[in-house]
Amino acid sequence: MMIKRICPLSSNLTDSIFLFGARQTGKSTFLEQNFSDAISIDLLDSKLKRRFQMQPELLYEMLKEHPQGTIVVIDEIAEVPELLNEVHRLIQKKQLVFVLCGSSARKLHRKGTNTLGGRARPCYFYPFVSAELPDLDLDKALLYGFLPPHYLNKHPENLLPAYIDVYLKEEIKEEAIVRRLDSFQRFLEAAALTSGEIVNYSNIANDCGVKSNTVKSYFSILEDSLIGYMVPAYTKVLKRKVIQAPKFYFSDVGVYNYLLHRTALSPDTPEYGHCFEHFIMQEVRAYIGYNHCIQAMSYWHTYEGKEIDLILGNAEIAIEIKATEEVKTRHLANFKQFKEEFPQCKCMIVSRDVITRQIDDVKAFYYKDFLKELWNGNIK
């Protein structure tokens, strides 16, 4: 099945970029389809990788005669980070344009390599989003996730174990924690148990038998390898005292479920609700990333237990996410306290209630209507 991705990068690129995305999001396929006329270098080719490792200057020799503006795609650039010195030289002296692809910037930073000093801007690639899937199978996606090989496969349950295993072997074993892979495995399961919840480093450290600082470094690895992301607390408040610790989410809900050993989801259960929340958060995050919006994502939680799942920007928009099939007045209760501090905020609730409507000063969206408005650029 050929699915057109909505990543806005086009073949008439004029500035060099780093394109980062978690494994199996479809970066390589996207580049093959959208930059078919570009010069392409795949560093997963073992023979080519060895040659460039031994002689990075071969890249300059290979490309120096090409005209200004020539686009060069280098897939898995972190496999031979030494090439970045030659990329730098080709950008500066020959004005070539590079698309440098990889699963994270962590390997480049860790090895102290040349990251081009601002000559290539970072861009990000995400799993499938609803705007790419006209016949979205929500229940399947909530259980198995939106990574293309998993979403498109008839038996995705057979692929997720290999995905986690490859991630552990190839991403984590290169880190300084290589001798503590067992504790990192325990951490992954603990992180899944608290995904979508406020992060308590001490509790997770106790569960894993490691120190709090170690847990913080583990979370950094998940963020840097784009397996997960933090959502900070919204702390610009006037009256109420609020929680200031971040929340953590896995970048794909299927990975989250696999780590929790889930093999099925039933609507109207807390587990289904958590997955629905992850799904909407994934969508908003991808929209912001693809459209280079400056709207920050945060959440709001008071010490009295009042919470708003998602705050956009400087409290311009507040969104509650509920998997319910019927929005009721009680689902809107937390907006009252939030509006007391931020009266100009637009309040929305996203649910599986098929009737989109205005309830007092809250817009109640059926999730399909919300996503359509989101990807049309109307949620602002």
Backbone torsions as a table, in degrees:
resi	resn	phi	psi	omega
1	MET	NA	126.0	178.7
2	MET	-93.5	116.7	-179.6
3	ILE	-116.2	124.4	-179.6
4	LYS	-77.3	122.3	179.2
5	ARG	-82.9	151.0	-174.7
6	ILE	-100.7	6.2	173.9
7	CYS	-52.0	127.8	-170.2
8	PRO	-77.1	0.3	179.6
9	LEU	-66.0	136.2	-179.2
10	SER	-127.8	167.0	-175.2
11	SER	-72.3	-6.9	176.7
12	ASN	-96.9	30.3	179.4
13	LEU	-56.5	136.8	-180.0
14	THR	-116.3	-12.0	179.0
15	ASP	-124.4	146.5	179.6
16	SER	-71.4	150.1	-179.6
17	ILE	-139.1	155.2	159.8
18	PHE	-97.6	127.4	175.8
19	LEU	-108.9	108.0	-178.3
20	PHE	-106.7	143.7	175.6
21	GLY	-168.6	149.8	179.5
22	ALA	-60.4	160.5	178.4
23	ARG	-56.6	139.9	174.1
24	GLN	68.0	20.9	172.3
25	THR	-79.1	-13.6	177.3
26	GLY	104.0	20.3	-177.6
27	LYS	-59.8	-49.6	-174.9
28	SER	-63.9	-42.5	178.3
29	THR	-62.7	-43.4	178.5
30	PHE	-59.4	-44.5	-179.1
31	LEU	-65.9	-39.8	178.2
32	GLU	-61.6	-39.0	-176.9
33	GLN	-77.5	-36.0	-171.6
34	ASN	-100.5	-13.5	178.0
35	PHE	-129.0	47.3	-175.2
36	SER	-66.2	-23.3	180.0
37	ASP	-92.7	-3.0	-178.1
38	ALA	-78.0	159.3	169.3
39	ILE	-74.2	127.4	-174.0
40	SER	-118.8	132.6	179.4
41	ILE	-127.6	118.4	-178.3
42	ASP	-106.0	109.7	-176.3
43	LEU	-82.3	4.4	168.4
44	LEU	-81.9	-8.9	171.7
45	ASP	-73.0	107.7	-171.8
46	SER	-57.9	-41.2	-178.7
47	LYS	-65.8	-44.4	179.2
48	LEU	-65.8	-40.8	178.7
49	LYS	-58.9	-46.0	-179.6
50	ARG	-62.2	-41.5	-179.4
51	ARG	-63.6	-43.6	-179.8
52	PHE	-70.8	-32.2	176.3
53	GLN	-63.5	-40.7	-179.2
54	MET	-76.0	-34.7	-177.3
55	GLN	-138.7	77.1	-179.4
56	PRO	-58.1	-27.4	-178.3
57	GLU	-66.0	-12.9	176.1
58	LEU	-60.1	-29.2	179.8
59	LEU	-62.7	-43.5	179.7
60	TYR	-64.6	-43.7	179.7
61	GLU	-62.1	-37.0	-178.2
62	MET	-68.2	-33.8	-168.7
63	LEU	-112.5	-7.8	-169.6
64	LYS	-64.8	-23.9	-178.8
65	GLU	-89.3	-4.4	-179.3
66	HIS	-76.5	147.2	-175.0
67	PRO	-70.0	158.7	176.6
68	GLN	-52.9	138.6	178.9
69	GLY	89.4	-6.0	176.9
70	THR	-59.4	134.2	-179.8
71	ILE	-95.0	131.2	-179.8
72	VAL	-124.2	122.8	177.5
73	VAL	-101.2	123.9	175.0
74	ILE	-117.7	111.0	-179.0
75	ASP	-87.9	138.6	-179.0
76	GLU	59.3	53.3	-177.7
77	ILE	-59.5	-28.1	-178.9
78	ALA	-67.4	-14.1	176.7
79	GLU	-67.5	-31.9	177.5
80	VAL	-135.3	72.3	-175.4
81	PRO	-62.8	-19.7	178.0
82	GLU	-60.8	-21.9	179.8
83	LEU	-65.5	-19.3	-176.5
84	LEU	-65.0	-27.2	173.9
85	ASN	-63.8	-40.0	179.3
86	GLU	-72.7	-36.6	175.2
87	VAL	-60.0	-45.5	177.9
88	HIS	-55.7	-46.1	-178.4
89	ARG	-65.0	-40.2	-178.8
90	LEU	-71.0	-33.3	175.3
91	ILE	-68.1	-45.6	-174.4
92	GLN	-72.4	-42.3	-173.4
93	LYS	-94.8	-31.4	-174.1
94	LYS	-113.6	-4.7	179.7
95	GLN	54.9	38.0	172.2
96	LEU	-78.7	158.8	-178.6
97	VAL	-114.0	127.3	-175.5
98	PHE	-115.4	140.8	166.7
99	VAL	-112.7	109.4	-173.4
100	LEU	-107.4	112.1	-168.4
101	CYS	-106.7	143.8	177.3
102	GLY	-171.4	170.8	-177.8
103	SER	-86.6	-13.6	175.5
104	SER	-171.1	163.1	174.6
105	ALA	-88.4	-7.4	-172.9
106	ARG	-61.0	-43.4	-178.6
107	LYS	-61.9	-39.0	-179.2
108	LEU	-66.3	-45.3	-179.6
109	HIS	-67.6	-39.1	-177.0
110	ARG	-64.3	-35.6	-178.0
111	LYS	-86.1	1.5	176.6
112	GLY	64.5	32.1	-176.2
113	THR	-86.4	168.4	178.6
114	ASN	-67.3	116.6	177.9
115	THR	-103.6	22.4	167.1
116	LEU	74.6	6.2	170.9
117	GLY	51.3	44.7	177.6
118	GLY	85.5	1.3	-179.7
119	ARG	-80.2	-6.8	175.2
120	ALA	-138.2	120.9	-177.7
121	ARG	-84.5	146.7	178.4
122	PRO	-78.9	135.9	172.3
123	CYS	-128.6	159.1	-173.6
124	TYR	-129.8	147.3	-178.7
125	PHE	-120.3	139.8	-170.7
126	TYR	-121.4	165.4	170.3
127	PRO	-59.8	175.7	176.5
128	PHE	-50.6	147.9	171.9
129	VAL	-123.4	165.1	-174.0
130	SER	-59.3	-33.7	-178.3
131	ALA	-66.6	-15.9	178.1
132	GLU	-95.2	-7.2	-171.7
133	LEU	-125.2	85.6	-176.5
134	PRO	-61.8	-26.1	179.2
135	ASP	-114.2	51.1	-176.4
136	LEU	-55.2	125.1	173.0
137	ASP	-93.0	91.9	-171.0
138	LEU	-61.2	-47.5	-176.1
139	ASP	-63.2	-40.9	177.2
140	LYS	-64.7	-43.4	-178.1
141	ALA	-66.1	-38.6	179.6
142	LEU	-64.9	-29.9	-179.9
143	LEU	-86.3	-46.5	-171.9
144	TYR	-105.3	-8.9	173.7
145	GLY	91.5	-174.4	-170.5
146	PHE	-117.5	8.5	173.0
147	LEU	-64.9	129.1	-172.3
148	PRO	-50.0	-47.2	-178.6
149	PRO	-62.4	-29.8	-178.0
150	HIS	-81.7	-45.4	-177.7
151	TYR	-64.1	-37.7	-175.0
152	LEU	-85.0	-12.0	-175.6
153	ASN	-86.8	143.6	179.0
154	LYS	-72.2	-21.0	-179.5
155	HIS	-131.4	66.0	-176.4
156	PRO	-63.7	-21.6	179.7
157	GLU	-62.4	-20.4	178.7
158	ASN	-83.4	-16.0	-175.3
159	LEU	-95.5	-31.1	-175.5
160	LEU	-61.9	-40.2	177.7
161	PRO	-59.3	-40.9	179.7
162	ALA	-66.7	-37.2	179.8
163	TYR	-60.5	-48.2	-180.0
164	ILE	-65.1	-40.2	-178.8
165	ASP	-64.1	-44.3	178.7
166	VAL	-64.2	-41.6	178.7
167	TYR	-59.2	-47.9	-179.4
168	LEU	-61.4	-45.1	-175.4
169	LYS	-70.1	-43.9	-170.9
170	GLU	-92.1	-32.1	-178.4
171	GLU	-91.2	-44.9	-170.7
172	ILE	-84.2	-36.2	-175.9
173	LYS	-67.5	-13.0	176.1
174	GLU	-83.8	-7.9	-177.6
175	GLU	-85.9	170.4	179.2
176	ALA	-66.9	-16.0	-177.7
177	ILE	-88.4	14.6	-174.4
178	VAL	-51.6	-32.9	-178.4
179	ARG	-82.2	-2.9	-180.0
180	ARG	-119.8	38.7	-178.2
181	LEU	-61.8	-31.6	179.0
182	ASP	-64.9	-41.8	179.1
183	SER	-69.8	-32.3	178.0
184	PHE	-68.9	-36.3	175.9
185	GLN	-61.8	-42.4	176.8
186	ARG	-64.4	-38.3	178.0
187	PHE	-62.2	-42.1	179.7
188	LEU	-57.8	-42.4	-180.0
189	GLU	-68.3	-39.1	177.6
190	ALA	-66.8	-39.0	178.3
191	ALA	-63.8	-37.1	178.1
192	ALA	-66.8	-40.0	178.8
193	LEU	-61.1	-29.3	-177.8
194	THR	-107.4	6.3	179.8
195	SER	-62.4	131.0	-175.4
196	GLY	86.1	-1.0	179.3
197	GLU	-112.2	167.2	177.7
198	ILE	-68.1	131.3	-175.5
199	VAL	-75.1	127.6	172.6
200	ASN	-119.7	98.3	-174.1
201	TYR	-60.6	-37.9	-177.3
202	SER	-66.0	-44.1	180.0
203	ASN	-63.5	-42.0	179.7
204	ILE	-66.7	-39.1	178.3
205	ALA	-60.8	-42.2	178.6
206	ASN	-63.6	-40.1	179.5
207	ASP	-65.0	-32.5	-174.8
208	CYS	-96.4	-10.8	-178.7
209	GLY	72.4	33.2	178.0
210	VAL	-132.3	177.4	-179.6
211	LYS	-83.7	159.2	-180.0
212	SER	-59.6	-39.6	179.4
213	ASN	-64.1	-33.0	176.8
214	THR	-66.4	-41.5	177.6
215	VAL	-61.5	-41.5	178.0
216	LYS	-61.3	-39.6	178.8
217	SER	-68.3	-35.0	176.7
218	TYR	-63.1	-44.5	177.9
219	PHE	-61.6	-37.5	178.2
220	SER	-61.8	-37.6	178.4
221	ILE	-64.3	-43.4	178.2
222	LEU	-62.4	-40.8	178.6
223	GLU	-67.1	-47.4	-175.4
224	ASP	-67.9	-29.3	177.6
225	SER	-93.1	9.2	172.2
226	LEU	64.0	23.8	175.4
227	ILE	-82.3	-24.2	179.2
228	GLY	-154.3	175.9	-178.9
229	TYR	-152.2	153.4	177.5
230	MET	-96.8	142.0	171.2
231	VAL	-115.0	113.8	-176.5
232	PRO	-73.1	161.7	174.0
233	ALA	-75.8	145.6	173.6
234	TYR	-84.9	115.9	-170.6
235	THR	-114.8	1.7	-179.9
236	LYS	-83.1	72.2	-175.4
237	VAL	-113.5	159.0	-177.4
238	LEU	-107.5	-37.6	-171.2
239	LYS	-112.7	-58.0	-169.7
240	ARG	-86.1	144.1	175.0
241	LYS	-79.6	130.8	-174.1
242	VAL	-121.6	156.6	172.8
243	ILE	-65.2	141.0	-177.5
244	GLN	-115.1	-5.7	177.8
245	ALA	-73.4	152.1	179.9
246	PRO	-79.7	169.0	166.5
247	LYS	-105.7	154.4	176.4
248	PHE	-119.6	139.5	175.0
249	TYR	-130.5	140.9	167.2
250	PHE	-72.6	145.1	-175.0
251	SER	-70.8	-19.5	176.8
252	ASP	-133.5	129.5	-174.6
253	VAL	-66.5	-25.7	178.0
254	GLY	-66.5	-40.2	176.9
255	VAL	-63.2	-43.7	177.6
256	TYR	-56.0	-47.5	-179.1
257	ASN	-67.0	-40.8	-178.7
258	TYR	-61.1	-42.4	-179.2
259	LEU	-66.5	-22.0	176.2
260	LEU	-93.9	5.6	176.8
261	HIS	61.9	32.8	177.6
262	ARG	-83.3	133.3	177.2
263	THR	-117.7	-3.7	178.9
264	ALA	-158.0	156.5	175.4
265	LEU	-132.4	137.5	176.7
266	SER	-115.6	128.9	175.5
267	PRO	-55.7	156.4	179.2
268	ASP	66.8	24.4	172.3
269	THR	-117.1	156.0	176.8
270	PRO	-56.5	-36.2	-178.8
271	GLU	-63.8	-42.6	177.1
272	TYR	-62.4	-41.8	179.4
273	GLY	-61.8	-40.8	178.0
274	HIS	-63.2	-42.0	-179.6
275	CYS	-67.5	-37.8	177.5
276	PHE	-62.7	-41.0	176.7
277	GLU	-62.4	-45.1	177.5
278	HIS	-57.3	-42.6	-178.8
279	PHE	-60.8	-49.5	-179.3
280	ILE	-65.5	-38.9	177.2
281	MET	-62.6	-42.1	176.9
282	GLN	-56.8	-44.7	-177.0
283	GLU	-63.9	-47.5	-178.7
284	VAL	-64.4	-42.2	180.0
285	ARG	-62.3	-43.1	179.2
286	ALA	-66.1	-40.3	178.5
287	TYR	-60.6	-46.2	179.3
288	ILE	-61.6	-42.4	-178.8
289	GLY	-66.8	-44.6	-178.5
290	TYR	-69.4	-30.4	-175.9
291	ASN	-101.5	6.5	177.0
292	HIS	51.4	41.6	177.8
293	CYS	-73.2	152.2	178.7
294	ILE	-94.3	0.1	-179.4
295	GLN	-69.2	118.2	177.5
296	ALA	-79.7	149.1	173.5
297	MET	-97.6	133.7	174.9
298	SER	-150.6	179.2	175.4
299	TYR	-135.6	167.3	-176.7
300	TRP	-130.5	127.7	-178.7
301	HIS	-147.6	119.2	179.8
302	THR	-88.8	164.1	177.3
303	TYR	-68.9	-15.2	176.1
304	GLU	-85.1	-2.7	176.7
305	GLY	96.0	5.5	176.2
306	LYS	-79.9	134.2	-174.2
307	GLU	-142.6	144.0	167.6
308	ILE	-119.8	128.0	-172.4
309	ASP	-64.1	-38.2	-172.4
310	LEU	-145.4	124.7	173.4
311	ILE	-112.8	130.2	177.7
312	LEU	-108.1	133.0	178.3
313	GLY	65.2	-149.5	-179.8
314	ASN	-89.6	61.0	-179.5
315	ALA	62.5	30.0	174.1
316	GLU	-71.0	-36.2	-176.7
317	ILE	-135.0	135.9	174.6
318	ALA	-123.0	130.0	-174.3
319	ILE	-127.8	125.8	169.0
320	GLU	-100.0	141.5	-177.1
321	ILE	-119.9	117.5	-178.3
322	LYS	-133.6	136.3	179.6
323	ALA	-84.8	4.7	-177.9
324	THR	-60.8	151.1	175.7
325	GLU	-94.0	-0.2	177.3
326	GLU	-147.7	108.3	179.1
327	VAL	-74.1	129.0	179.2
328	LYS	-121.8	168.7	-176.4
329	THR	-56.5	-37.5	-177.7
330	ARG	-63.1	-25.7	179.1
331	HIS	-71.1	-14.3	-175.9
332	LEU	-102.3	1.8	-170.0
333	ALA	-59.6	-38.7	-174.5
334	ASN	-69.8	-21.0	178.7
335	PHE	-65.2	-30.9	-176.9
336	LYS	-58.8	-48.0	179.6
337	GLN	-66.9	-38.7	-179.3
338	PHE	-66.9	-40.1	-179.5
339	LYS	-67.7	-24.1	176.7
340	GLU	-63.2	-33.4	178.8
341	GLU	-92.0	-29.7	-176.1
342	PHE	-130.8	73.4	-173.2
343	PRO	-64.0	-22.8	-178.9
344	GLN	-86.4	-4.2	-176.1
345	CYS	-67.6	139.2	172.7
346	LYS	-85.4	124.5	-176.7
347	CYS	-106.0	136.1	-177.9
348	MET	-140.2	148.4	169.0
349	ILE	-124.8	134.6	-179.1
350	VAL	-113.5	127.1	-174.6
351	SER	-149.6	-173.6	174.7
352	ARG	-96.4	9.7	173.8
353	ASP	-69.8	118.6	-170.5
354	VAL	-74.2	-8.7	-178.8
355	ILE	-99.1	103.1	175.0
356	THR	-77.8	130.6	-175.7
357	ARG	-161.8	168.0	174.4
358	GLN	-95.4	125.4	175.9
359	ILE	-117.3	102.0	-173.2
360	ASP	55.9	-119.4	-178.5
361	ASP	-103.4	21.3	179.1
362	VAL	-117.9	129.9	174.7
363	LYS	-88.7	117.6	178.5
364	ALA	-95.2	112.8	-176.2
365	PHE	-103.2	130.5	159.5
366	TYR	-64.7	137.2	-170.0
367	TYR	-57.5	-35.2	179.5
368	LYS	-65.5	-38.6	177.8
369	ASP	-67.7	-40.7	178.3
370	PHE	-61.2	-46.1	-177.5
371	LEU	-66.4	-36.5	176.3
372	LYS	-63.0	-45.0	178.3
373	GLU	-65.3	-39.4	179.2
374	LEU	-59.0	-53.2	-174.8
375	TRP	-75.7	-13.1	170.5
376	ASN	-87.5	0.0	177.2
377	GLY	79.3	22.6	-175.5
378	ASN	-101.6	-1.6	175.9
379	ILE	-93.3	93.5	-177.5
380	LYS	-161.5	NA	NA
